[in-house]
Amino acid sequence: MTLILLIALSPHIKNKIIFGSFTSSTFSGTSFSTVFINEWQEFCGHPLSKQNYYKEIYEKKYNKKFTHPSLVGPKAQFNNIGLIYKSPKCFRLTINKINQEPYSYVKSRLLAFLASHGKFAFDFVYPNPSGWMKYYGFIKNAYQDKNIKLLRQILVFSLNMIIYAVMIYFIFFSNYNLNFKLSVFFIGLAYLYLFSVSFLLSCCEQERMLFTGYIKQVLFIIFLVKKYFKVV
């Protein structure tokens, strides 16, 4: 467990040693501000704006100077070193806004949760692979019918909720052995982390949840097949 924790924290440790900040990304605080989808630039500002200004502040605060184009200059983009200073500032501003407008925050996160749990992973593919629309475009066209789209949303959302309910049942109320319960628990714990970074800390990471979330459906189907078809 300690080894796994050290591996998980290795990007933070590396950034602390090299850049002076214990963080996984220069963009994390700015990304957090986007939970207020229509307002985040008003109090945080776009990460590409005033890059030289924040770079100079970083150099003064941390007494470090970098010249590599991946960290400074026009090529750095969202990896600009100045965001190491700006990101914590955006994080604090976002926390303050959540305290001031908790309803708006909860509403936007709830809508993100509903949207990502009501569609298939292949409903969001960007950029589209070559030939995607030729062979799968009929699916997108089918969703032009609101009844078909609504049916998909209800079915996929219901399946996801059933799986979550079954996981809770297995952990707390079933008679399965401890090893099985622990397995389900740690899968659930991984999902709790995925939930936090996908829904609570960003506006636009729901697709990560959408794609990764289908692992639980695969495991659920495997469990049903083994249980009811006696597959070893």
N, C-alpha and C positions, 0 to 999 in steps of 0.2 A: 504493500500500500504506500509506503514511504517512497519507494522508487517511482511508482506511478505518479505520485504527487509532485515529485521533483521534475519528472519529465514534463508534466503539465505546466509547471511553473517556469520551465527553462526559458521560454521567450521573455517572461517578465524579468528573470534574473539577468539575462543577456542585455536587455534594454537598460536595466539599472546600472550595469557595469559600463556599457558603452555610452549611453545617452544621459545617465543620471536620473532616470525616472523608472519606477517599478510599474510598468504597464505593458500590456500585450500589443497595443496598437497606438499610433499617433491619433487615430480617428475615433476612438471609443467614446469620448465625451461628446463629440460633435454628433456621432451616430445616435447617442441617447437622446439628444435634443429633438431628433426627428419624430419622436412619439407624438409631438404636436405638429402634425403633418403640414398644416397651412400657416403655421406661425413661427416655426423654429428659426428661420433666417432673421426674423425681427429681433430676437433677443440673443441669438448665438452668432449669426452671420454665416455666410457661405464659407466652407473650408478653403476655397481657392482665392478668397479675397484677402487683401493685405498680407500676403505671404512674407514679403520682405520685412514688414513691420514686426510680425510675430517672430520671425527668425532672429531679428536683432535683439528682441526681448529675451528670447531663449538663450542666446549667447551671453548676455549679461547675467541672467539668473543662474545659469549652470556653469558659467565660465568655460564653455566648450565651443569650438568652432569647427564646422564641417564644410567641405567644398565639393563633395561628390554630387554629381547631377541627380542621383536618385534621392537625395536628401534636401537639396536646395536648388532654386532655379525653376524654370518652366517645366522641365521634365519630371520634377518631383511630384507634382500634382497633389494627391491626397496623402502622400507620404512625406510632405514637407516637414522639416524639423521643427518649424515654428508651431505646428499643431500640438507638440508635446506640452507647450505652455498653454495654448488656447483650449485644449481638450478638457483639462480639469475645470477651467473657468466655465465652459459650456455645461459641464456636468452639474456644477453647483447651481447655475442659473436654472437648469431644468428641474432639479429637485425643488427649488423655490417655487417654480411655476406649478409643479404638481401639488405642492402644499396649498397654493392659492386656488388652483382649479382642479381638484381631485375628480370631479364628475367628468370633465372633458377627457382627462387621462384614462379613466376607467372605461368610458364609452368607446374611445378610439381603440383601446386594447381588446375590448370585447368584440368589436366589429372585425378586427384583424383575426381573432381566434375563430370566429364564425366563418369568415371568408376562406381561411386556409383549411378548415375541416369539412368544407362542403364541395370540394372538387378533387379530381384525380390529379396525380403528379404530372401526367402528360398534358393536362389542361394549361399548364404554364411551362412552356419551353422557349427560352430566349438566350441567345439568338437561335432561330430555327435551323436545324441541320439541313444540308442540301437535300432537296426532294421531300422535305417534311410535309409541306402543304399538298404536294401531289398525291401522297399516299394517306395522309391523315387529315387533310383539310376538311373532309366531310364531317368530322367530329365537330370542328369549330362551326361549320355551317349549320349543323343540327341544333346547336345552342342558340341559334337565332329564334328558334321556337321557344318561347318563355316557359311553356309547360314542360318541355323536355329538360330545360335547364333547371327548373324548380325540382323536378323529379330527381335529377342527379344530385342536387344539393341535399335533399332530404335523405336519400339513400346513403350517400357517402358520410354525411354527418351522423346519421343513426348508427352506422357501422362503427365509426370511431368512438362514439359514446358507449356502445355496447362493449367494445374492447376495453375501454378505461374502467367500466363498471366490473367487468370480469377480472381485471387485474387487481382491483381493490378487494373483490371477493376472495380471490386466491390468497392474498396476503393476510387478510384479517379474519376471514370467516370459514375458510375451507379446512378440510382434514388432511390436506396434502402434507408430505414430510417437510421438515425444516429446510432442507437443501433446495427443494422446489420453491418454497416460499421466498427464500433468500434470493434465488435467481430472479424471480419476478420483481422482488423489491428493488434490486439493483438496476434492473431494466427501467423500472419506474423512476428511480433516482436519476438515471441518465436523462429520462424524459423531462424531469423537473428542471434540470439544468438547461436542456434544450428549450423548454418553455420560457425560462427567464430571459435567455439571450434573444429568442425569436420574437417574443411578444411584449415583454415588460421593458426591455432596454433598447428597442429599435422599432422604427415604423415599417421597415422594408426588408425584414429577414424572415417573413412568414414562409417564403418559398423554401428556405432551408428546412423549416419544420415540415413543410409539405413533402419534400423529397425524402428526408431522413425518416419521417414518420411512417413511411410505408414498410419499414422494417418490422414494426409491431404487427402489421397486418399479415406479413409473411409468416412470422412466428405464430400468430394466432391460427392461421390456416394449417400450419404444420401440426400444432397441438391438436386441432380437431381431427385431422386425418389419422394421427397416431392413436387418439383415444377411441374414435368411433369406427375406424376401419382396421384396428388392431395391427397397425404397421409398426414394426420394431425399429 
